[in-house]
């Protein structure tokens, strides 16, 4: 196998109540066996990540993070191997949310209560896309993980 790519990253630290990040990755993942040369079943040509945080006042912080990437390539049987040269599944999008309340102990020390929702959009992800007779997506999810926790810096 072989993988290569290029990533562009723009960041803004949390200043004056707002911070964020935007990244874009252009990549290719291929595999070869004997005379078969094809993209990998895990190839994601385009990946876009975006996140933002905003201070709400009174030590409350709200954040969101999203990911969008190309769908998996469709495949067909070629003997005992798979050739990934069929149409891709739809792109995958997910949004995660976070809310934090900080309690300051000193300038350097604090603790916080955090509530998070991973996959707040309840998105299902395509793991495989076999296209032998017709293309059918094999899904996982939606995987939805709410959590509440405590964190700190001491």
KAHUHU-V942268 format. One record per backbone hydrogen bond with DSSP energy under -0.5 kcal/mol. NH is the residue of the N-H (numbers start at 1). CO is the residue of the C=O. If there is no record, write none. Layout:
nh,co
NH,CO
NH,CO
//
This chain:
nh,co
2,30
4,28
6,26
8,24
10,22
12,20
15,13
15,18
18,15
19,53
20,12
21,51
22,10
23,49
24,8
25,47
26,6
27,25
27,45
28,4
30,2
31,38
33,36
36,33
37,35
38,31
39,84
40,29
43,40
47,25
48,68
49,23
50,66
51,21
52,64
53,19
54,62
55,17
56,60
57,60
60,57
61,100
62,54
63,98
64,52
65,96
66,50
67,94
68,48
69,92
70,46
71,89
74,86
75,129
76,83
78,81
81,78
83,76
84,82
85,83
86,74
89,72
92,69
94,67
96,65
97,117
98,63
99,115
100,61
101,113
102,59
103,111
105,109
106,109
110,153
111,103
112,151
113,101
114,149
115,99
116,147
117,97
118,145
119,117
120,95
120,117
121,95
122,119
125,140
127,125
127,138
128,138
130,136
131,75
133,134
136,130
138,128
139,137
140,125
143,123
144,142
145,118
146,144
147,116
149,114
151,112
153,110
//
